[in-house]
Amino acid sequence: MLRWNYVNTGTFLSRWFHLRWGSRQIHYEKPQNGEAYITGMTISKATSREIITADAYVAACDVPGIKRLLPSEWREWDLFDNIYKPVGVPVVTVQLRYNGWVTELRDFQKSRQLKKAAGLDNLLYTPDADLSCFADLALASPEDYYIEGQGSLLQAVLTPGDPYMPLPNEEIISKVNLS
Ligand SMILES: Cc1cc2nc3c(=O)[nH]c(=O)nc-3n(C[C@H](O)[C@H](O)[C@H](O)COP(=O)(O)OP(=O)(O)OC[C@H]3O[C@@H](n4cnc5c(N)ncnc54)[C@H](O)[C@@H]3O)c2cc1C
């Protein structure tokens, strides 16, 4: 939760930030015009609790977070009711280092040497495999992940991830390699 509150102290313009506070409750009024107006928000951190007011309120929560925060009465509006419709899917992320370049599919020789990086410098998606989203970090973020004499660092997001969760690492690795 971030609060921007400008107070002209004469010589300074001050700002207050509430970092790492949880937003707990939205306070609002609902006049007869079919709209709702937020009048404040209860925020808390450990044992501290306070109600803040602002000119504008922006929620940048994840989906489970915003579901908990929105007043249930707001579900009478489609805009808010739709937030309860997406279904979350578990994901598993794997990172595997190779002794070659896994996204270099056009030139076999280039894919099998370790003198020069080769392959696709991009975030890649496929509908045809469980690793629906993947990237070679040695190419996409070379400053952090390219290592001389080594090959691709494949980061793959496996969805749905639940079938993978009970598997031993070796089995996950072999399934990713077969994809
Ligand atoms: C496995 C995985 C891998 C990914 N890999 C990449 C990648 O490689 N590159 C990339 O660009 N993107 C990646 N993404 C996507 C990226 O992580 C998201 O798009 C991004 O984090 C979304 O940011 P956000 O700020 O909207 O939401 P979030 O990062 O979800 O932040 C929402 C925050 O709101 C907080 N919150 C919830 N309720 C409250 C409350 N009541 N009060 C206060 N705070 C609250 C939560 O604790 C959370 O910290 C990946 C996502 C996943 C799941």
The ligand as an ORCA input file, in Angstrom:
! r2SCAN-3c Opt
* xyz 0 1
  C       6.100    -18.973    -12.373
  C       6.062    -17.599    -12.989
  C       7.157    -17.188    -13.734
  C       7.167    -15.933    -14.316
  N       8.254    -15.559    -15.021
  C       8.306    -14.340    -15.540
  C       9.469    -13.900    -16.227
  O      10.433    -14.618    -16.366
  N       9.458    -12.653    -16.752
  C       8.382    -11.819    -16.628
  O       8.425    -10.686    -17.100
  N       7.276    -12.208    -15.968
  C       7.216    -13.433    -15.420
  N       6.094    -13.821    -14.765
  C       4.964    -12.911    -14.683
  C       5.211    -11.840    -13.610
  O       5.650    -12.451    -12.418
  C       3.886    -11.114    -13.339
  O       3.358    -10.660    -14.569
  C       4.114     -9.919    -12.432
  O       4.719    -10.336    -11.241
  C       2.783     -9.263    -12.107
  O       3.072     -8.172    -11.257
  P       1.949     -7.486    -10.423
  O       2.595     -6.379     -9.664
  O       0.783     -7.162    -11.302
  O       1.392     -8.591     -9.434
  P       2.135     -9.405     -8.296
  O       3.591     -9.563     -8.574
  O       1.320    -10.657     -8.136
  O       1.985     -8.460     -7.030
  C       0.768     -8.308     -6.329
  C       1.134     -8.011     -4.884
  O      -0.025     -7.601     -4.181
  C       0.118     -8.065     -2.866
  N      -1.186     -8.044     -2.202
  C      -2.252     -8.857     -2.393
  N      -3.278     -8.506     -1.592
  C      -2.860     -7.424     -0.876
  C      -3.469     -6.619      0.134
  N      -4.711     -6.822      0.579
  N      -2.735     -5.601      0.659
  C      -1.465     -5.365      0.220
  N      -0.834     -6.101     -0.712
  C      -1.525     -7.118     -1.260
  C       0.684     -9.476     -3.030
  O       1.268     -9.917     -1.815
  C       1.688     -9.233     -4.131
  O       2.950     -8.892     -3.599
  C       6.058    -15.066    -14.163
  C       4.961    -15.477    -13.396
  C       4.948    -16.727    -12.821
  C       3.765    -17.158    -11.984
*
